[in-house]
């Protein structure tokens, strides 16, 4: 999906960090987990997907990078897709890394790492084999350039959002009494996979709801074998990953009959999103969006549970939407806005939302799914 120009831009940005911070090398460690910003540094640089265990890119300021995988299966995949052309198999990744550093003359000086991704055993061994090498944290510096979204990245977000919309439509076709959470999620993910999602993160909750009563919707979680009943509501967090980038659609539907209590919370939730979007502008801060949503909910006699959403990209959560976040919004920033509306006693809650992309002229609501609280 990416052009040669996109690759060279990413290489140049990382090289600039190496030169400015006087690094002799940088270790970018990749993992296959859904993460809070940490796994994406590797993917950003290599554009290579980690199927299992770890992979590592070793980057130098004045010589070619090397991409290490533990198995030949992973190495062959990396050779096909990675931006890095020198892809090697190393059953012992740490041995491959330290041998390469010695081969390139990096036996002293500063080496950049992400300490949250660096295993403690690796840290100890590097200190033992290369005692004059100083390991230095680099993740925040890399996040600074990851947030500089390109037009190519924006196009991938748009495609991913369409997968979420299609998954929601697929769910609507099967939700009825007797169907299990598993079956609903299977339809959502089948649609996304069939149309190109590399993976999918789906949470779901179902049950009956009365405002102020004993029936409270459970928090969304991994699917179970629970069967939908007449009068239930079904809440879905639909999150496909397309070409490395996450988008998310959060929707609830009623089964068999309208739920007026949920409709009240839905109205407040949509109103809060609309108020927050008034602040979703170039040069504003994330906290402006969050405070706008909080003020609206408060004016209606409700609370909002934090966080109110999250910035998304190569990692599902790259930053949080909170009243304390002074991240400055720039074109290309993608944000999943899904405030959770709570009653003042905190006993009842409801959340709803979708992905938005900031542009030079305003913002795009990436999803086309209805804002209506549907009754099937």
C-alpha positions in Angstrom: 0.0 0.0 0.0 2.9 2.4 0.6 5.1 4.1 -2.0 8.9 4.3 -2.1 8.6 7.9 -1.2 6.7 6.9 2.1 9.5 4.5 2.9 12.3 7.0 2.3 10.4 9.6 4.3 10.3 7.3 7.3 13.9 6.3 7.0 15.0 9.9 6.8 13.0 10.8 9.9 14.5 8.0 12.0 18.0 8.8 10.7 17.5 12.4 11.8 16.9 11.3 15.3 20.0 9.2 15.2 22.1 12.1 14.0 20.6 14.8 16.3 20.8 12.6 19.4 24.3 11.2 18.5 23.2 7.6 18.5 25.5 4.9 17.1 22.5 2.7 16.5 18.8 2.2 17.4 17.0 -1.1 18.2 13.3 -1.2 17.1 11.6 -4.2 18.7 8.3 -5.4 17.2 5.7 -7.6 18.8 2.3 -8.9 17.7 0.3 -7.6 20.6 -2.4 -5.0 20.6 -0.5 -2.2 22.4 -0.6 1.3 24.0 1.7 2.9 21.4 4.7 0.7 22.1 4.7 -2.0 19.3 4.3 0.5 16.5 7.8 1.9 16.3 9.1 -1.2 14.6 6.1 -1.4 12.2 6.4 2.3 11.3 10.0 1.9 10.2 9.8 -1.6 8.5 6.1 -1.8 7.4 6.5 -5.5 8.3 3.9 -7.4 10.3 5.0 -9.5 13.3 3.1 -12.8 13.2 4.5 -14.3 16.4 7.2 -13.7 19.0 9.4 -10.7 18.2 11.3 -9.1 15.3 13.9 -6.4 15.5 15.2 -3.7 13.1 18.7 -2.4 13.9 19.2 1.0 12.4 22.4 3.0 11.9 23.0 6.6 11.1 25.5 5.9 8.2 25.0 2.3 7.1 22.2 0.1 6.0 19.6 -1.2 8.5 19.1 -4.9 9.2 15.8 -6.7 9.9 16.0 -9.8 12.2 13.4 -12.5 12.5 13.6 -15.7 14.6 12.3 -18.1 12.0 12.8 -18.5 8.3 9.0 -18.3 7.7 9.1 -14.8 9.3 12.2 -13.9 7.4 10.7 -14.8 4.1 7.6 -12.7 4.9 9.8 -9.8 5.9 11.9 -10.1 2.7 8.7 -9.7 0.8 7.1 -6.8 2.7 9.7 -5.0 4.8 11.0 -1.6 3.9 14.4 -3.0 5.0 16.1 -5.1 2.3 18.6 -6.9 4.5 16.4 -9.4 6.3 18.1 -12.2 8.3 17.1 -15.2 10.3 18.5 -15.4 13.8 17.1 -18.2 16.1 18.7 -16.2 19.0 17.6 -12.6 18.2 19.8 -11.1 21.0 22.9 -12.8 19.7 22.2 -11.6 16.2 21.8 -8.0 17.5 25.0 -8.0 19.6 27.0 -9.7 16.8 25.8 -7.0 14.3 26.6 -4.2 16.7 30.2 -5.5 17.1 30.5 -6.1 13.4 29.5 -2.4 12.7 31.9 -1.1 15.4 29.2 -0.1 17.9 31.0 -1.1 21.0 30.6 2.2 22.9 28.4 5.2 22.8 24.6 5.7 22.7 22.2 3.2 21.4 18.5 4.0 21.2 15.8 1.6 22.6 12.3 1.5 23.8 12.6 0.3 27.4 9.1 -1.0 27.6 9.8 -3.3 24.6 13.3 -4.3 25.6 13.3 -7.5 27.7 15.1 -7.3 31.0 17.2 -10.3 30.0 18.3 -8.5 26.8 19.2 -5.4 28.8 21.4 -7.4 31.2 23.1 -9.3 28.4 23.8 -6.2 26.3 25.3 -4.5 29.4 27.5 -7.6 29.9 28.7 -8.0 26.3 28.9 -4.3 25.5 29.6 -2.5 28.8 30.6 0.8 27.2 27.3 1.1 25.3 24.7 3.4 26.9 21.1 2.4 26.2 18.8 5.5 25.8 15.0 5.7 25.6 13.8 6.8 22.1 10.1 6.0 22.0 8.7 9.5 22.6 10.9 10.9 19.9 9.6 8.3 17.4 6.0 8.9 18.5 6.6 12.6 17.5 7.2 11.6 13.9 4.6 8.8 13.8 1.9 11.5 14.5 3.0 13.3 11.3 0.4 11.4 9.1 0.8 11.3 5.4 -1.9 11.2 2.6 -1.1 7.6 2.1 -1.8 6.8 5.7 -5.1 8.8 5.6 -6.3 6.6 2.7 -5.6 3.5 4.7 -7.7 4.9 7.6 -10.6 5.5 5.2 -10.5 1.9 3.9 -10.3 0.5 7.4 -13.3 2.5 8.6 -15.3 1.0 5.7 -14.5 -2.5 7.0 -16.0 -1.4 10.4 -19.2 -0.2 8.7 -19.5 -3.5 6.8 -18.9 -5.5 10.0 -21.7 -3.6 11.7 -24.1 -4.2 8.8 -23.2 -7.9 9.0 -24.0 -8.0 12.7 -27.4 -6.4 12.1 -28.3 -9.2 9.7 -27.8 -11.9 12.4 -28.8 -10.3 15.7 -32.0 -11.9 17.0 -33.1 -13.9 20.0 -31.2 -17.2 20.4 -28.0 -16.0 18.6 -24.9 -16.1 20.8 -22.2 -13.3 21.2 -19.8 -15.7 19.4 -22.0 -15.8 16.3 -22.4 -12.0 16.2 -18.7 -11.5 16.5 -18.0 -14.2 13.8 -20.1 -12.3 11.3 -18.4 -9.0 12.1 -14.9 -10.4 11.7 -15.8 -12.6 8.7 -16.8 -9.5 6.8 -13.7 -7.6 7.7 -11.3 -10.5 7.0 -13.0 -11.2 3.7 -12.4 -7.6 2.7 -8.8 -7.4 3.7 -8.5 -6.8 7.5 -5.2 -8.3 8.7 -6.6 -8.8 12.2 -9.6 -7.7 14.2 -10.3 -6.7 17.8 -13.9 -7.1 18.8 -15.6 -6.6 22.2 -19.3 -7.2 22.9 -21.9 -7.0 25.7 -25.5 -8.0 25.8 -28.3 -7.9 28.3 -31.3 -5.9 29.5 -31.1 -2.3 30.7 -33.2 0.0 32.8 -32.1 3.4 33.9 -31.8 3.5 37.7 -33.0 -0.1 38.0 -31.4 -3.4 38.6 -30.7 -4.2 35.0 -27.3 -2.8 33.9 -25.5 -3.4 30.7 -22.2 -5.2 31.4 -19.0 -3.6 30.1 -18.0 -4.8 26.7 -15.6 -7.8 26.8 -14.5 -10.8 24.8 -17.5 -12.8 23.4 -19.1 -15.6 25.3 -21.7 -18.2 24.6 -24.5 -16.1 26.1 -27.7 -16.2 23.9 -29.5 -13.0 23.0 -33.0 -12.7 24.5 -36.0 -10.6 23.5 -35.7 -7.1 25.0 -31.9 -7.2 25.2 -29.6 -4.6 24.0 -26.3 -5.5 22.2 -23.3 -3.2 22.5 -20.4 -3.8 20.0 -16.9 -2.3 19.8 -15.9 -3.1 16.2 -12.2 -2.6 15.5 -10.6 -3.8 12.2 -6.9 -3.4 11.4 -6.2 -2.7 7.7 -2.6 -2.5 6.4 -1.4 -2.0 9.9 -3.8 0.8 10.9 -6.7 0.6 13.4 -10.1 2.2 13.2 -13.1 1.7 15.5 -16.9 1.9 15.5 -18.9 1.6 18.7 -22.6 0.9 18.3 -25.5 -0.5 20.3 -28.8 -2.0 19.0 -32.0 -3.1 20.8 -33.6 -6.5 20.1 -37.3 -6.7 19.6 -38.4 -3.5 21.3 -37.3 0.0 21.8 -35.4 0.9 25.0 -36.3 4.5 26.1 -33.8 4.5 28.9 -30.9 3.7 26.6 -32.3 6.3 24.2 -31.8 9.0 26.8 -28.2 8.1 27.3 -27.7 7.8 23.5 -29.0 11.3 23.0 -26.5 12.7 25.6 -23.6 10.7 24.1 -24.3 11.9 20.6 -24.7 15.5 21.9 -21.3 15.3 23.7 -19.6 14.0 20.6 -21.0 16.9 18.5 -19.9 19.4 21.1 -16.4 17.9 21.2 -16.1 18.0 17.4 -16.6 21.8 17.6 -13.1 21.8 19.1 -11.7 19.2 16.8 -9.7 21.7 14.7 -6.1 22.2 13.6 -4.1 24.0 16.4 -6.6 23.0 19.2 -5.6 20.4 21.8 -7.1 17.1 22.7 -8.1 18.5 26.0 -10.3 21.1 24.3 -12.3 18.3 22.7 -12.5 16.4 26.0 -13.6 19.5 28.1 -16.2 20.3 25.5 -17.7 16.9 25.8 -17.6 17.0 29.6 -19.3 20.4 29.8 -22.1 19.2 27.5 -22.7 16.0 29.6 -22.7 18.0 32.8 -25.2 20.5 31.4 -27.5 17.5 30.8 -27.0 16.2 34.3 -24.6 13.3 33.5 -21.0 12.4 33.9 -18.4 11.2 31.4 -16.1 8.3 32.3 -12.5 8.8 31.2 -10.9 8.3 28.8 -13.3 9.7 26.2 -11.5 8.0 23.3 -8.0 7.5 21.9 -5.8 8.5 19.1 -5.2 5.5 16.8 -2.7 4.4 14.2 -0.3 1.5 14.0 -1.2 0.9 17.6 -4.8 0.9 18.7 -4.1 3.4 21.5 -1.5 5.9 20.7 -2.7 8.5 23.2 -5.9 9.1 25.3 -8.6 11.7 25.0 -8.6 13.3 28.4 -9.0 16.8 29.9 -5.3 16.8 30.8 -3.9 15.9 27.3 -2.3 19.0 25.7 -1.5 17.1 22.4 -1.9 19.7 19.6 -4.1 18.6 16.7 -2.6 18.6 13.3 -4.0 17.4 9.9 -3.7 13.6 9.6 -4.5 13.0 13.3 -7.0 10.1 13.6 -9.0 10.0 16.8 -11.6 7.4 18.0 -14.1 9.5 20.0 -16.4 7.3 22.1 -17.5 9.0 25.4 -19.0 6.9 28.1 -22.0 8.6 29.6 -22.8 7.8 33.2 -25.5 8.6 35.6 -24.4 10.8 38.6 -24.4 7.7 40.9 -22.2 5.9 38.4 -24.4 2.9 38.3 -25.5 3.1 34.7 -23.4 3.8 31.6 -23.5 3.8 27.8 -20.8 4.5 25.2 -20.9 5.2 21.5 -18.6 6.6 18.8 -16.4 6.3 15.7 -13.2 7.4 14.1 -12.5 10.9 12.9 -9.6 12.2 10.7 -8.5 15.8 10.9 -7.8 17.4 7.5 -6.5 20.7 6.2 -10.1 22.0 5.8 -11.8 20.5 8.8 -12.4 16.8 9.6 -13.8 13.7 8.1 -16.2 11.3 9.9 -14.7 8.2 8.5 -17.6 5.9 9.2 -21.0 5.9 7.3 -22.9 3.9 9.9 -26.1 5.4 11.2 -26.1 7.5 14.3 -29.5 6.1 15.2 -30.0 3.7 18.1 -31.6 1.0 16.1 -34.3 -1.5 17.3 -34.1 -4.7 15.3 
